[in-house]
Amino acid sequence: MTSSSAAANNSPQPFLNTMPPASFSWQITLAEKVIAITGANRGIGLGIAEVCLANSAKVVFSLDITEPGDDFKALAEKFPNRFEYVQTNVTEEASIEKAINTIVEKTGRIDGLVANAGMTKHQPALNFEKPELQKLFDLNVFGAYFCANIVARKFIDLGIKGSIVMTSSMTSYRPNRAAPSAPYGATKAAVRNMCHTLAMEWSKHGIRVNSISPGFVKTAMTYYVETAPDWNLKMQYYGGMPRLADPRELGGAYVYLLSDAASYTTGIDIPVAGIVGAW
């Protein structure tokens, strides 16, 4: 045996220890898992949190810059001691790191992250100025990137084969004709593309990275969609689901990607798009 072949045989083989054990449970569940969701005090994040809790997540932490409102408090009462809030500014690395450390100090672990916090602004491209673009990219792209990196390092430190799921958008695939925003679509395309490369880089650690691309979802940020004067007319021709989604209707896709049942699912995007997919 040559020295080069011996070295090859003795080199680390990190992929081997990512296989499910013989005792693996193939049930789609988040039992005993600690999940962090950015921007979960309301809207899509809150809906994801509810579905995670309904699927037996041990604890779900909302990492949000705003104080919890009535909707958050109602869900926390529905799932006592299982839904908590950690104030976090996801555009600041120090704030994210402090939040993740707080979670690990409280629970001893973290199993999944949903990088969901984001914002939108709908107006013609010619009307955007640089400060507005910077704000969108800081939150939607850099925030997701910082969260993923900090959590990945924590997974590696703890020896946890964790899951990261980012919220992209159907606007990462095609224009939103009802409410165009070239910069918003660009941020979400960046998020979706970023997941593919992070999945490739971190698979050797057993870390999975995926994204979800919602269509129109009924939240405080999309109230204007159904009030548009031509909404009913559009629904006659678009096909697909002629309505907006309840945020909880996205949750099953997130639960699957966060669960151990998705142990061989990484680097993909799942559209949960209803009518938008048919536009």
C-alpha positions as CSV (number, residue, x, y, z in Angstrom):
1,M,0.0,0.0,0.0
2,T,1.4,3.4,-0.9
3,S,1.6,6.2,1.5
4,S,-1.0,8.2,-0.5
5,S,-3.5,5.3,-0.4
6,A,-2.9,4.8,3.3
7,A,-3.5,8.5,3.9
8,A,-6.7,8.2,1.9
9,N,-8.0,5.3,4.0
10,N,-7.2,7.0,7.2
11,S,-8.8,10.3,6.3
12,P,-12.0,11.4,8.1
13,Q,-15.2,10.2,6.5
14,P,-17.7,12.7,8.0
15,F,-20.6,11.5,5.8
16,L,-20.8,8.0,7.4
17,N,-22.0,9.3,10.8
18,T,-25.0,11.1,9.3
19,M,-26.9,7.8,8.5
20,P,-30.0,7.2,10.6
21,P,-29.4,4.7,13.4
22,A,-31.2,1.3,13.4
23,S,-33.5,2.5,16.1
24,F,-34.6,5.5,14.1
25,S,-38.2,6.5,14.3
26,W,-39.7,7.4,11.0
27,Q,-42.7,9.3,12.4
28,I,-42.9,13.0,11.3
29,T,-42.7,14.6,14.7
30,L,-40.7,17.3,16.5
31,A,-40.9,15.5,19.9
32,E,-38.0,16.6,22.2
33,K,-36.8,19.2,19.7
34,V,-35.9,22.8,20.5
35,I,-36.8,25.1,17.7
36,A,-36.0,28.8,17.1
37,I,-38.1,30.9,14.7
38,T,-37.1,34.4,13.8
39,G,-40.0,36.8,13.6
40,A,-42.5,34.5,15.3
41,N,-44.4,37.1,17.3
42,R,-46.9,37.4,14.5
43,G,-47.8,36.5,10.9
44,I,-46.1,33.6,9.2
45,G,-43.6,33.0,12.0
46,L,-46.4,32.7,14.5
47,G,-48.3,30.3,12.3
48,I,-45.2,28.1,11.9
49,A,-44.7,28.2,15.7
50,E,-48.2,26.9,16.3
51,V,-47.8,24.0,13.9
52,C,-44.5,23.1,15.4
53,L,-46.0,23.1,18.8
54,A,-49.0,21.0,17.6
55,N,-46.4,18.5,16.3
56,S,-44.9,18.0,19.7
57,A,-41.9,20.4,19.7
58,K,-40.5,20.5,23.2
59,V,-40.0,24.3,23.1
60,V,-40.3,26.9,20.4
61,F,-38.5,30.2,20.8
62,S,-39.6,33.4,18.9
63,L,-36.6,35.5,18.1
64,D,-38.2,38.9,17.4
65,I,-37.3,42.5,17.7
66,T,-40.8,43.6,18.7
67,E,-42.5,42.9,22.0
68,P,-45.1,40.0,22.0
69,G,-48.7,41.0,21.3
70,D,-52.0,39.4,22.1
71,D,-51.7,36.7,19.4
72,F,-48.3,35.5,20.8
73,K,-49.7,35.5,24.4
74,A,-52.7,33.5,23.3
75,L,-50.5,30.8,21.8
76,A,-48.2,30.8,24.8
77,E,-51.3,30.1,27.0
78,K,-52.4,27.3,24.7
79,F,-49.0,25.6,25.0
80,P,-47.8,26.4,28.6
81,N,-44.1,26.6,29.1
82,R,-43.4,25.7,25.5
83,F,-43.5,29.0,23.6
84,E,-41.0,31.6,24.7
85,Y,-39.7,35.0,23.4
86,V,-36.1,36.2,23.2
87,Q,-35.7,39.8,22.0
88,T,-33.4,39.7,19.0
89,N,-32.3,42.0,16.2
90,V,-31.4,39.6,13.4
91,T,-29.4,42.2,11.5
92,E,-26.9,42.3,14.3
93,E,-24.6,39.2,14.8
94,A,-24.0,39.9,18.4
95,S,-27.8,39.9,19.1
96,I,-28.3,36.6,17.3
97,E,-25.4,34.9,19.1
98,K,-26.7,36.1,22.4
99,A,-30.2,34.8,21.6
100,I,-28.9,31.3,20.6
101,N,-26.7,31.1,23.7
102,T,-29.7,32.0,25.8
103,I,-31.7,29.1,24.2
104,V,-28.9,26.6,24.8
105,E,-28.4,27.8,28.4
106,K,-32.1,27.3,29.1
107,T,-32.6,24.0,27.3
108,G,-29.2,22.4,26.8
109,R,-29.6,22.2,23.0
110,I,-31.0,23.6,19.8
111,D,-32.2,21.4,17.0
112,G,-33.7,23.6,14.4
113,L,-33.8,27.2,13.2
114,V,-36.4,28.8,10.9
115,A,-34.9,32.0,9.5
116,N,-38.2,33.7,8.8
117,A,-38.0,37.3,9.8
118,G,-38.4,39.6,6.8
119,M,-40.0,42.6,5.3
120,T,-41.4,43.8,2.0
121,K,-42.0,47.1,0.2
122,H,-44.1,47.1,-3.0
123,Q,-43.6,50.0,-5.4
124,P,-42.3,50.5,-8.9
125,A,-38.5,49.8,-9.3
126,L,-37.9,53.3,-10.5
127,N,-39.1,54.7,-7.2
128,F,-36.7,52.7,-4.9
129,E,-33.8,54.6,-3.4
130,K,-30.7,53.0,-1.9
131,P,-31.7,53.3,1.8
132,E,-34.8,51.3,1.1
133,L,-32.9,48.7,-0.8
134,Q,-30.3,48.5,2.1
135,K,-33.1,47.9,4.6
136,L,-34.6,45.1,2.6
137,F,-31.3,43.3,2.1
138,D,-30.1,43.8,5.7
139,L,-33.1,42.0,7.1
140,N,-34.1,39.5,4.4
141,V,-30.6,38.4,3.2
142,F,-28.0,39.3,5.7
143,G,-30.2,38.5,8.7
144,A,-30.9,35.0,7.3
145,Y,-27.2,34.5,6.5
146,F,-26.1,35.6,10.0
147,C,-28.7,33.4,11.7
148,A,-27.7,30.4,9.6
149,N,-24.0,30.7,10.3
150,I,-24.3,31.3,14.0
151,V,-26.7,28.4,14.5
152,A,-24.6,26.1,12.3
153,R,-21.5,26.8,14.5
154,K,-23.6,26.0,17.5
155,F,-24.8,22.7,16.0
156,I,-21.2,21.7,15.3
157,D,-20.1,22.7,18.8
158,L,-22.9,20.6,20.3
159,G,-22.6,17.7,17.9
160,I,-26.2,18.1,16.8
161,K,-27.3,17.2,13.3
162,G,-29.6,20.2,13.0
163,S,-32.0,21.6,10.4
164,I,-32.1,25.2,9.1
165,V,-35.2,26.3,7.1
166,M,-35.3,29.7,5.5
167,T,-38.5,31.5,4.3
168,S,-38.1,32.5,0.7
169,S,-41.0,33.4,-1.6
170,M,-42.6,32.6,-4.9
171,T,-41.4,36.0,-6.0
172,S,-37.9,34.3,-6.1
173,Y,-39.2,32.4,-9.1
174,R,-41.4,34.9,-10.9
175,P,-42.8,38.5,-10.6
176,N,-45.6,39.3,-8.3
177,R,-48.0,40.9,-10.7
178,A,-50.5,42.0,-8.0
179,A,-47.8,43.9,-6.0
180,P,-44.5,44.1,-7.8
181,S,-41.3,44.7,-6.0
182,A,-38.0,43.9,-7.8
183,P,-35.8,44.3,-4.7
184,Y,-38.0,42.1,-2.5
185,G,-38.0,39.3,-5.1
186,A,-34.2,39.7,-5.4
187,T,-33.8,39.3,-1.7
188,K,-35.9,36.1,-1.7
189,A,-34.0,34.7,-4.7
190,A,-30.8,35.3,-2.8
191,V,-32.2,33.4,0.2
192,R,-33.3,30.4,-1.9
193,N,-30.0,30.3,-3.7
194,M,-28.0,30.6,-0.5
195,C,-29.7,27.5,0.9
196,H,-28.3,25.3,-1.9
197,T,-24.7,26.3,-1.2
198,L,-25.0,26.1,2.6
199,A,-26.6,22.7,2.3
200,M,-23.6,21.5,0.2
201,E,-21.0,23.0,2.6
202,W,-22.6,21.8,5.8
203,S,-23.8,18.3,4.8
204,K,-20.6,16.8,6.1
205,H,-21.6,18.0,9.6
206,G,-25.1,16.4,9.2
207,I,-26.6,19.9,9.0
208,R,-29.5,20.2,6.5
209,V,-30.5,23.6,4.9
210,N,-33.7,24.1,3.0
211,S,-36.2,26.8,2.1
212,I,-39.9,27.3,1.8
213,S,-41.4,29.6,-0.9
214,P,-44.9,30.8,0.2
215,G,-47.4,32.4,-2.1
216,F,-49.8,35.0,-0.8
217,V,-50.4,34.5,2.9
218,K,-53.0,36.3,5.0
219,T,-51.0,38.5,7.3
220,A,-50.9,42.2,8.3
221,M,-48.5,42.8,5.5
222,T,-50.8,41.5,2.8
223,Y,-54.1,43.0,3.8
224,Y,-54.2,45.1,0.7
225,V,-54.2,42.2,-1.7
226,E,-57.8,41.1,-1.1
227,T,-59.0,44.7,-1.0
228,A,-57.7,45.5,-4.6
229,P,-60.6,46.4,-6.8
230,D,-59.7,43.7,-9.4
231,W,-59.1,40.9,-6.9
232,N,-62.3,38.9,-7.7
233,L,-61.7,39.3,-11.4
234,K,-58.1,38.0,-11.0
235,M,-59.4,35.0,-9.1
236,Q,-61.6,34.0,-12.1
237,Y,-58.6,33.5,-14.3
238,Y,-55.7,32.5,-12.1
239,G,-56.7,29.0,-11.3
240,G,-55.2,27.1,-8.3
241,M,-56.4,28.1,-4.8
242,P,-58.5,31.3,-5.2
243,R,-57.7,32.7,-1.8
244,L,-54.8,33.6,0.5
245,A,-53.3,31.0,2.8
246,D,-53.7,30.9,6.5
247,P,-50.1,31.1,7.9
248,R,-50.6,27.7,9.6
249,E,-51.2,26.1,6.2
250,L,-47.4,26.5,5.5
251,G,-46.5,24.8,8.8
252,G,-46.5,21.2,7.6
253,A,-43.7,21.8,5.1
254,Y,-41.6,23.4,7.9
255,V,-42.3,20.6,10.3
256,Y,-41.3,18.0,7.7
257,L,-38.0,19.8,7.0
258,L,-37.2,20.3,10.7
259,S,-38.0,16.7,11.6
260,D,-35.7,13.7,11.5
261,A,-37.9,12.1,8.8
262,A,-36.3,14.6,6.4
263,S,-32.8,13.3,7.2
264,Y,-32.0,13.0,3.5
265,T,-33.7,16.2,2.4
266,T,-31.4,19.1,2.0
267,G,-30.7,21.9,-0.5
268,I,-34.2,22.1,-1.8
269,D,-37.0,24.6,-1.9
270,I,-40.6,23.7,-1.3
271,P,-43.2,26.0,-2.9
272,V,-46.4,26.3,-0.8
273,A,-47.9,28.7,-3.2
274,G,-51.6,28.1,-3.9
275,I,-52.7,30.6,-6.6
276,V,-49.3,32.2,-7.0
277,G,-47.8,29.0,-8.5
278,A,-50.3,29.3,-11.3
279,W,-49.7,32.9,-12.2
